[in-house]
Amino acid sequence: MQKMRLCSLVMFAMFVPLLGLKAQEEQLLASLHHHYHNAAAMSAQGRLAEAEKEFREVVIVSSRVFGKQHPDTLVSRSDLAATLAGEGKYAEAEKENRAVLIIRKEILGPEHPDTLLSRNNLAAALQELGKQTEAVQEYRAVLAVRQRVMGAEHLETLESRNNLATALHDQSKHAEAEKEHRAILVVRERLLGAEHPKTLASRNNLAAVLQELDRPAEAEREHHAVLTLRERVLGPRHPDVFLSCFNLALCLEAQSKFSEALAFMQRAQAGFKKQYGANHPHTQFAVESMQRLMAELKK
């Protein structure tokens, strides 16, 4: 999620009296500022439906006060798109990200960091919608610019490499994905440390690729290690912990370790339901997986 450019809002409010605007307009700006922070806090707390409602209101008011092409309006729309993606509303997220990207390209240029962020977010939505070819194209384009402008070891460049690798995984290009994830992991361990969330994300992604390459024992060891570290570093109720439980359960299921798999999948399902709600794709997939595992145990 991007940060609202508070300076523009604050400066606007400071100069309201000089511009001759009415007191009610000052109140409107203060309310806009308040609603944005409310929305950001709700999103951070996993209250995504409430955050969506707040962001929609902010976008409407910001469009009227600042204009549809103002940076603050675009930040709010981008954050709305991120919230929609978090809710599993990927088609709506794609639509919002495309709209923001068109404006940012026109106003800021194709290589501005905000434009690249919009392209990255669009690619993520496309990936979730199964549009892997288009997602890979977008990720590659963003990566090329970030490598040239920011350098090969900039954190945003590494994020682009990671995203591209996950998309290659989804295209079943597992050998290429493994090579990328290993390279990213080496750099992240050196720059961020072995227990940083981004480093752990790389290990998680590598484990998923190893599983697809029919190396389940290696994958299981990695998933167990990542889960243990995430529990210690992030806490037992962090969304990444539930994701690790989910991935480990699938890995165990692939090895016919159904009882162990079910225990981890139940934990993942409970966590997803509390974090995202019963109708979120993650929750529903976990429920389906639990049903499948229970059926295997009854055989």
C-alpha positions as CSV (number, residue, x, y, z in Angstrom):
1,M,0.0,0.0,0.0
2,Q,1.2,3.4,-0.9
3,K,1.4,6.3,1.5
4,M,-0.8,9.3,1.0
5,R,1.2,12.4,0.2
6,L,0.3,14.0,3.5
7,C,2.3,17.1,2.7
8,S,-0.1,18.0,-0.1
9,L,-3.2,17.5,2.1
10,V,-1.7,19.4,5.0
11,M,-0.4,22.3,2.8
12,F,-3.7,22.5,1.1
13,A,-5.5,22.8,4.4
14,M,-3.0,25.4,5.6
15,F,-3.6,27.6,2.7
16,V,-7.4,27.2,2.7
17,P,-8.0,30.5,4.5
18,L,-5.7,32.3,2.0
19,L,-7.6,30.9,-0.8
20,G,-10.8,32.3,0.6
21,L,-12.5,28.9,1.0
22,K,-15.2,28.4,3.5
23,A,-14.8,26.8,6.9
24,Q,-16.9,23.8,5.7
25,E,-14.3,23.2,3.0
26,E,-11.6,23.1,5.6
27,Q,-13.6,20.5,7.5
28,L,-14.0,18.5,4.3
29,L,-10.2,18.4,3.9
30,A,-9.7,17.3,7.5
31,S,-12.4,14.7,7.1
32,L,-10.7,13.4,3.9
33,H,-7.4,13.1,5.8
34,H,-9.1,11.3,8.6
35,H,-10.9,8.8,6.4
36,Y,-7.8,7.9,4.5
37,H,-5.9,7.1,7.7
38,N,-8.9,5.1,8.9
39,A,-9.0,3.1,5.7
40,A,-5.2,2.4,5.8
41,A,-5.5,1.3,9.5
42,M,-8.5,-1.0,8.7
43,S,-6.5,-2.5,5.8
44,A,-3.5,-3.2,8.0
45,Q,-5.8,-4.8,10.6
46,G,-7.3,-7.1,7.9
47,R,-10.7,-5.3,8.0
48,L,-10.8,-5.3,4.3
49,A,-14.5,-4.8,3.6
50,E,-14.5,-1.8,5.9
51,A,-11.3,-0.5,4.3
52,E,-12.8,-0.8,0.9
53,K,-15.8,1.3,1.9
54,E,-13.6,4.0,3.4
55,F,-11.2,4.1,0.4
56,R,-14.2,4.4,-2.0
57,E,-15.4,7.4,-0.1
58,V,-11.9,8.9,-0.1
59,V,-11.6,8.4,-3.9
60,I,-14.9,10.1,-4.5
61,V,-14.2,13.1,-2.3
62,S,-10.5,13.4,-3.5
63,S,-11.6,13.4,-7.1
64,R,-14.0,16.2,-6.4
65,V,-11.6,18.3,-4.3
66,F,-8.3,17.7,-6.1
67,G,-9.3,16.3,-9.5
68,K,-9.2,12.8,-11.0
69,Q,-5.6,13.1,-12.1
70,H,-4.2,14.5,-8.8
71,P,-1.5,12.3,-7.2
72,D,-3.5,12.0,-3.9
73,T,-6.5,10.7,-5.8
74,L,-4.4,8.2,-7.7
75,V,-2.8,7.0,-4.5
76,S,-6.2,6.4,-3.0
77,R,-7.4,4.5,-6.1
78,S,-4.3,2.4,-6.0
79,D,-4.8,1.6,-2.4
80,L,-8.5,0.8,-3.2
81,A,-7.2,-1.6,-5.8
82,A,-4.8,-3.3,-3.4
83,T,-7.7,-3.7,-0.9
84,L,-9.9,-5.3,-3.6
85,A,-7.1,-7.7,-4.4
86,G,-6.8,-8.5,-0.7
87,E,-10.4,-9.4,-0.7
88,G,-10.0,-11.7,-3.6
89,K,-11.9,-9.3,-6.0
90,Y,-9.2,-9.6,-8.6
91,A,-11.3,-8.5,-11.6
92,E,-12.2,-5.2,-9.9
93,A,-8.6,-4.8,-8.8
94,E,-7.4,-5.3,-12.4
95,K,-9.9,-2.6,-13.6
96,E,-8.8,-0.1,-11.0
97,N,-5.1,-0.7,-11.6
98,R,-5.5,-0.3,-15.3
99,A,-7.3,3.0,-14.9
100,V,-4.6,4.3,-12.5
101,L,-1.8,3.1,-14.8
102,I,-3.2,4.9,-17.8
103,I,-3.3,8.2,-15.9
104,R,0.1,7.8,-14.3
105,K,1.8,6.9,-17.6
106,E,0.3,10.1,-19.1
107,I,1.1,12.4,-16.2
108,L,4.3,10.9,-14.7
109,G,5.8,9.0,-17.6
110,P,6.4,5.3,-18.1
111,E,9.4,5.0,-15.8
112,H,8.2,6.9,-12.7
113,P,8.2,4.7,-9.6
114,D,4.4,5.2,-9.1
115,T,3.8,4.1,-12.7
116,L,6.0,1.0,-12.2
117,L,4.1,0.3,-9.0
118,S,0.8,0.4,-10.9
119,R,2.2,-2.0,-13.6
120,N,3.4,-4.3,-10.9
121,N,0.0,-4.3,-9.1
122,L,-1.8,-4.9,-12.4
123,A,0.5,-7.8,-13.1
124,A,-0.3,-9.3,-9.7
125,A,-4.1,-9.0,-10.4
126,L,-3.6,-10.6,-13.8
127,Q,-1.6,-13.4,-12.2
128,E,-4.4,-14.2,-9.8
129,L,-6.9,-14.2,-12.6
130,G,-4.9,-16.8,-14.5
131,K,-3.7,-14.4,-17.2
132,Q,-0.1,-15.6,-16.8
133,T,1.3,-14.6,-20.2
134,E,0.2,-11.0,-19.7
135,A,1.3,-11.0,-16.1
136,V,4.8,-12.2,-17.1
137,Q,5.0,-9.5,-19.8
138,E,4.2,-6.8,-17.2
139,Y,6.6,-8.1,-14.6
140,R,9.4,-8.3,-17.2
141,A,8.8,-4.7,-18.3
142,V,8.9,-3.4,-14.7
143,L,12.0,-5.5,-13.9
144,A,13.9,-4.1,-16.9
145,V,13.3,-0.5,-15.9
146,R,14.0,-1.1,-12.2
147,Q,17.3,-2.9,-13.0
148,R,18.4,-0.1,-15.2
149,V,17.3,2.8,-13.0
150,M,17.7,1.4,-9.5
151,G,20.3,-1.3,-9.9
152,A,20.3,-5.0,-9.7
153,E,20.3,-5.2,-5.9
154,H,17.8,-2.5,-5.1
155,L,15.0,-3.9,-2.9
156,E,12.3,-3.0,-5.4
157,T,14.3,-4.7,-8.2
158,L,14.5,-7.8,-6.1
159,E,10.8,-7.6,-5.5
160,S,10.2,-7.5,-9.3
161,R,12.5,-10.5,-9.8
162,N,10.5,-12.4,-7.1
163,N,7.2,-11.5,-8.7
164,L,8.4,-12.6,-12.1
165,A,9.7,-15.9,-10.6
166,T,6.3,-16.6,-9.1
167,A,4.6,-16.0,-12.4
168,L,7.1,-18.3,-14.2
169,H,6.1,-20.9,-11.5
170,D,2.5,-20.4,-12.4
171,Q,3.4,-21.0,-16.1
172,S,5.0,-24.3,-15.1
173,K,8.5,-23.1,-15.9
174,H,9.7,-24.5,-12.7
175,A,13.4,-24.9,-13.4
176,E,13.6,-21.2,-14.4
177,A,11.6,-20.2,-11.4
178,E,13.9,-22.2,-9.1
179,K,17.0,-20.6,-10.5
180,E,15.5,-17.1,-10.0
181,H,14.3,-17.8,-6.4
182,R,17.7,-19.2,-5.4
183,A,19.4,-16.1,-6.8
184,I,17.0,-13.7,-5.1
185,L,17.4,-15.6,-1.8
186,V,21.2,-15.3,-1.8
187,V,20.9,-11.5,-2.2
188,R,18.1,-11.0,0.3
189,E,20.0,-13.1,2.9
190,R,23.0,-10.9,2.4
191,L,21.2,-7.6,2.4
192,L,18.4,-8.2,4.8
193,G,19.4,-11.1,6.9
194,A,18.2,-14.7,7.2
195,E,15.1,-13.9,9.2
196,H,13.7,-10.9,7.4
197,P,10.1,-11.4,6.1
198,K,11.3,-10.9,2.5
199,T,14.0,-13.5,2.9
200,L,11.5,-15.9,4.3
201,A,9.1,-15.2,1.4
202,S,11.9,-16.2,-0.9
203,R,12.4,-19.5,1.0
204,N,8.7,-20.2,0.9
205,N,8.6,-19.6,-2.9
206,L,11.6,-21.8,-3.4
207,A,9.9,-24.6,-1.4
208,A,6.8,-24.3,-3.6
209,V,9.0,-24.7,-6.7
210,L,10.9,-27.7,-5.3
211,Q,7.5,-29.4,-4.6
212,E,6.5,-28.9,-8.3
213,L,9.9,-30.3,-9.3
214,D,9.0,-33.5,-7.5
215,R,11.5,-33.0,-4.6
216,P,9.0,-33.2,-1.8
217,A,11.5,-34.0,1.0
218,E,13.5,-30.8,0.3
219,A,10.3,-28.8,0.0
220,E,9.0,-30.1,3.3
221,R,12.2,-29.2,5.1
222,E,12.0,-25.6,3.7
223,H,8.3,-25.2,4.5
224,H,8.9,-26.4,8.1
225,A,11.9,-24.1,8.5
226,V,10.0,-21.1,7.1
227,L,7.0,-21.8,9.3
228,T,9.2,-22.0,12.5
229,L,10.9,-18.7,11.7
230,R,7.7,-16.9,10.7
231,E,6.1,-17.9,14.0
232,R,9.0,-16.6,16.0
233,V,9.6,-13.4,14.0
234,L,6.0,-12.4,13.0
235,G,4.0,-14.1,15.7
236,P,1.7,-17.2,15.5
237,R,-1.3,-15.2,14.1
238,H,0.4,-13.4,11.2
239,P,-1.1,-14.1,7.8
240,D,2.2,-15.3,6.5
241,V,2.2,-18.0,9.2
242,F,-1.2,-19.2,8.0
243,L,0.1,-19.2,4.4
244,S,3.1,-21.4,5.5
245,C,0.7,-23.8,7.2
246,F,-1.3,-24.0,4.0
247,N,1.8,-24.6,1.8
248,L,3.2,-27.2,4.2
249,A,-0.1,-29.0,4.3
250,L,-0.2,-29.3,0.5
251,C,3.4,-30.6,0.6
252,L,2.5,-33.2,3.2
253,E,-0.5,-34.2,1.2
254,A,1.6,-34.8,-1.9
255,Q,3.6,-37.3,0.2
256,S,0.4,-39.0,1.4
257,K,1.0,-37.7,5.0
258,F,-2.7,-37.0,5.3
259,S,-3.1,-36.8,9.0
260,E,-0.2,-34.2,9.4
261,A,-1.5,-32.3,6.4
262,L,-5.0,-32.0,7.8
263,A,-3.7,-30.5,11.1
264,F,-1.8,-27.8,9.3
265,M,-4.6,-27.2,6.8
266,Q,-7.1,-26.8,9.7
267,R,-4.9,-24.1,11.2
268,A,-4.6,-22.4,7.9
269,Q,-8.3,-22.4,7.3
270,A,-9.1,-21.0,10.7
271,G,-6.5,-18.2,10.2
272,F,-7.7,-17.4,6.7
273,K,-11.3,-17.2,7.9
274,K,-10.5,-14.9,10.7
275,Q,-8.2,-12.7,8.6
276,Y,-10.1,-12.6,5.3
277,G,-13.6,-14.0,5.9
278,A,-15.3,-17.2,4.9
279,N,-15.9,-16.2,1.3
280,H,-12.2,-15.3,0.5
281,P,-10.6,-17.6,-2.1
282,H,-7.8,-18.6,0.4
283,T,-10.4,-19.7,2.9
284,Q,-12.5,-21.6,0.4
285,F,-9.5,-23.4,-1.0
286,A,-8.4,-24.4,2.5
287,V,-11.9,-25.7,3.2
288,E,-11.9,-27.8,0.0
289,S,-8.4,-29.1,0.9
290,M,-9.6,-30.1,4.3
291,Q,-12.5,-32.0,2.8
292,R,-10.2,-33.8,0.4
293,L,-7.8,-34.7,3.2
294,M,-10.6,-36.0,5.5
295,A,-11.9,-38.2,2.6
296,E,-8.4,-39.7,2.2
297,L,-8.3,-40.5,5.9
298,K,-11.6,-42.3,5.7
299,K,-10.4,-44.7,2.9
